[in-house]
Amino acid sequence: MKASKISAFLTIEGGHAIDDDLGVLRMYYRLGIRSMTLTHARNTNWADSASDTPAHKGLTDFGKEVVREMNRLGMIVDLAHVSDKTFYDALAITTKPLIVSHSSMRAISNVPRNVTDDMLRALAKNGGVIGINFGMGFINPKDAKALASATDTEAEAPPLVGRELDEYAAENAEKLFAKRVKVVATVEDVADHIDHAVKVAGIDHVGIGSDFDGIAGTANGLEDVSKMPDLAAVLLKRGYAEAHLKKILGENFLRVVREVTGG
């Protein structure tokens, strides 16, 4: 940031990647990974996902050990994709701020991946940050059917490994993302979610979690990162101070990065 350079913060989406082994988690840390979502579209063997049938009533004992070990290492625990019970279980044992990297407001669009106001308040009390997702039904409930269809496809993926997994993933990505899905949501709708999150959680706990690389249709007017100034313009028009806008656009997440990783 001080050198005005663009950089990448390395993360893992889905705790299945550690293969139920804290040694693998430590290996990823040594390779430079500094954040991980506990689940993706399906449950792991130790945590329930928001888009799967609950199997563990939240986190198992091993799942709690994963959170503790991530705290010890200096890895950010990401609660995007987890079930409500997993969310609260992780909050109950963490000693560090958590994030919900790409979800939105359930009060506006009632989909399982979005968070409730109570979850927002709990995240704020923890010192964490939620990143507002720009995609499909996350923003406007009229788009929820398209979101559910994409999620169902992920949840039904066969348990493959190696080359077969790579080939399946490539085919699935082509199916899901080759053609942009028409959506109802707009930039103004995204701003509504930001407004709601700020009202409930406070300005220090809201960020951007666009999910540009993981959804087939973003809000109209936010098709890619080049359109971010348009969202900033809407927020400025709504009365956000420049200092507050900077927090939403990155400073809040950077605070958590520093607090958790020591960077």
C-alpha positions in Angstrom: 0.0 0.0 0.0 2.8 2.5 0.9 4.5 1.8 -2.4 1.2 2.2 -4.3 1.5 -1.3 -5.7 -1.3 -3.8 -6.5 -0.8 -7.0 -4.6 -2.7 -10.3 -3.9 -3.7 -11.6 -0.4 -3.5 -15.4 -0.7 -6.6 -17.3 0.5 -8.3 -20.7 0.3 -12.0 -21.0 -0.3 -13.2 -24.1 1.4 -11.7 -25.9 4.4 -11.9 -29.3 2.6 -8.5 -28.2 1.1 -6.7 -29.2 4.4 -8.0 -32.8 4.2 -8.9 -32.9 7.9 -5.2 -32.4 8.8 -3.8 -29.5 10.8 -0.4 -30.3 9.4 -1.7 -29.5 5.9 -3.2 -26.2 7.3 0.3 -25.3 8.6 1.8 -26.2 5.2 -0.5 -23.8 3.5 0.5 -21.1 6.0 4.2 -21.7 5.2 3.3 -21.3 1.5 1.9 -17.9 2.2 -1.9 -18.5 2.6 -3.3 -16.1 5.2 -7.0 -16.7 5.1 -9.5 -19.6 4.6 -13.2 -20.0 4.5 -14.2 -22.9 6.7 -16.5 -24.3 4.1 -17.6 -23.8 0.5 -20.9 -25.1 -1.0 -20.8 -28.4 0.8 -20.1 -29.4 4.4 -16.6 -30.4 5.4 -16.2 -33.3 7.8 -16.0 -30.8 10.6 -18.1 -27.7 9.7 -21.6 -27.1 8.2 -22.1 -25.1 5.1 -24.9 -22.6 4.5 -25.8 -24.4 1.3 -25.8 -28.0 2.4 -27.9 -30.1 4.8 -26.5 -29.7 8.3 -24.5 -32.7 9.5 -22.5 -31.5 12.5 -24.7 -28.9 14.3 -22.0 -26.3 13.4 -18.4 -27.0 14.2 -17.1 -30.3 15.4 -14.4 -30.5 18.1 -11.9 -30.8 15.2 -13.5 -27.8 13.6 -12.9 -25.8 16.7 -9.3 -26.9 16.7 -9.0 -25.5 13.1 -10.2 -22.1 14.3 -7.8 -22.1 17.2 -4.9 -23.1 15.0 -5.7 -20.4 12.5 -5.7 -17.9 15.3 -2.3 -19.2 16.6 -0.7 -19.1 13.1 -2.1 -15.7 12.1 -4.6 -16.8 9.5 -7.9 -15.0 9.1 -10.9 -17.2 9.6 -13.5 -16.4 6.9 -17.1 -17.3 7.7 -18.5 -16.7 4.2 -20.3 -19.9 3.1 -20.8 -21.3 6.6 -24.1 -22.1 8.3 -25.5 -19.9 11.0 -24.5 -22.4 13.7 -21.0 -22.7 12.4 -20.8 -18.8 12.3 -21.7 -18.6 16.0 -19.5 -21.5 17.0 -16.5 -19.9 15.4 -17.2 -16.5 17.1 -17.5 -18.2 20.5 -14.0 -19.6 20.4 -11.9 -17.2 18.3 -9.4 -14.9 19.9 -9.0 -12.8 16.7 -11.3 -10.7 14.5 -13.1 -12.8 11.8 -14.4 -11.8 8.3 -17.3 -12.7 6.2 -15.6 -12.0 2.9 -18.4 -12.1 0.4 -22.0 -12.1 1.7 -24.8 -9.5 2.0 -27.8 -8.7 4.0 -30.5 -11.3 4.8 -32.8 -8.5 5.9 -32.9 -7.4 2.2 -32.5 -10.6 0.4 -33.4 -13.7 2.4 -30.9 -16.3 1.1 -28.9 -18.6 3.3 -25.5 -17.2 2.4 -26.5 -13.7 3.6 -26.2 -12.7 7.2 -28.9 -11.7 9.7 -28.8 -8.4 11.7 -27.9 -10.4 14.8 -25.0 -12.0 13.0 -23.8 -8.5 11.9 -23.9 -7.2 15.5 -22.0 -10.2 16.7 -19.4 -9.8 14.0 -19.0 -6.1 14.9 -18.5 -7.0 18.6 -15.8 -9.4 17.5 -14.1 -6.5 15.6 -14.6 -8.3 12.2 -15.7 -7.1 8.8 -18.3 -8.2 6.2 -17.6 -7.8 2.5 -20.8 -7.0 0.5 -21.3 -9.5 -2.4 -22.4 -8.0 -5.7 -23.9 -11.2 -7.2 -27.3 -12.5 -8.2 -29.7 -13.1 -5.4 -27.3 -11.8 -2.7 -28.5 -8.3 -3.6 -32.0 -8.5 -5.0 -34.4 -11.3 -4.0 -35.8 -11.4 -7.5 -32.5 -12.9 -8.6 -32.5 -15.6 -5.9 -33.6 -18.4 -8.3 -30.5 -18.0 -10.4 -28.3 -18.0 -7.3 -30.0 -21.2 -6.0 -29.4 -22.9 -9.4 -25.7 -22.2 -9.3 -25.3 -23.2 -5.7 -27.2 -26.5 -6.4 -24.7 -27.3 -9.2 -21.8 -26.8 -6.8 -23.4 -28.8 -4.0 -23.9 -31.8 -6.3 -20.3 -32.0 -7.5 -18.9 -35.5 -7.5 -16.0 -36.3 -5.1 -13.2 -36.3 -7.6 -9.4 -35.7 -7.3 -6.5 -35.0 -9.6 -7.0 -34.6 -13.3 -10.6 -35.7 -13.2 -11.3 -32.9 -10.7 -9.6 -30.4 -12.9 -11.5 -31.5 -15.9 -14.9 -31.4 -14.0 -14.1 -28.0 -12.6 -13.3 -26.6 -16.0 -16.5 -27.9 -17.5 -18.5 -26.6 -14.6 -16.9 -23.2 -14.8 -17.8 -23.0 -18.5 -21.4 -24.0 -17.7 -21.8 -21.5 -14.9 -19.8 -18.5 -16.1 -19.4 -18.6 -19.9 -22.5 -16.5 -20.4 -23.5 -13.6 -18.1 -26.8 -14.2 -16.3 -29.4 -11.5 -16.6 -30.1 -10.0 -13.2 -32.4 -7.4 -11.7 -30.0 -6.0 -9.1 -28.5 -2.5 -9.6 -25.6 -0.4 -8.2 -28.2 1.3 -6.0 -29.3 -2.1 -4.6 -25.7 -2.8 -3.6 -25.5 0.6 -1.9 -28.7 -0.3 0.0 -26.9 -3.4 1.4 -23.9 -1.2 2.4 -26.2 1.3 4.1 -27.9 -1.5 6.0 -24.7 -3.1 7.1 -23.3 0.3 8.2 -26.4 1.1 10.2 -26.4 -2.3 12.0 -22.7 -3.0 12.4 -21.1 0.4 12.1 -18.8 2.0 9.6 -15.7 0.1 10.9 -17.1 -3.3 10.0 -18.2 -3.1 6.4 -16.2 -3.7 3.2 -16.4 -4.9 -0.4 -16.6 -8.6 -1.2 -17.6 -8.4 -4.9 -17.2 -12.1 -5.8 -16.4 -11.0 -9.3 -14.6 -14.3 -10.0 -17.2 -16.6 -8.6 -20.6 -15.5 -9.9 -22.4 -15.6 -13.2 -24.1 -12.3 -12.9 -23.2 -9.2 -10.9 -25.5 -6.2 -10.2 -26.1 -4.2 -13.3 -23.6 -1.4 -13.5 -21.0 -3.4 -11.5 -20.0 -5.9 -14.2 -16.3 -5.7 -13.3 -13.8 -3.9 -11.2 -13.6 -1.0 -13.7 -17.1 0.0 -12.5 -16.1 0.5 -8.8 -15.9 4.3 -9.2 -19.6 4.2 -10.0 -20.4 2.6 -6.7 -18.2 5.1 -4.9 -20.1 7.9 -6.6 -23.4 6.5 -5.4 -22.1 6.3 -1.8 -20.7 9.8 -1.9 -24.1 11.1 -3.2 -25.7 9.3 -0.3 -23.6 11.4 2.1 -20.7 9.2 3.0 -17.6 11.1 4.0 -14.4 10.4 2.0 -12.8 8.9 5.2 -15.7 6.5 5.6 -15.6 5.5 2.0 -12.0 4.6 2.3 -12.8 2.3 5.2 -15.5 0.5 3.2 -13.2 0.3 0.1 -10.3 -1.4 1.9 -9.1 0.1 5.1 -11.4 -2.0 7.3 -10.2 -5.3 5.8 -6.6 -4.0 6.0 -7.1 -3.4 9.7 -8.2 -7.1 10.3 -5.2 -8.3 8.2 -2.8 -6.3 10.4 -4.5 -7.5 13.6 -4.6 -11.2 12.7 -1.4 -11.7 10.6 0.8 -9.0 12.2 1.6 -7.7 8.8 
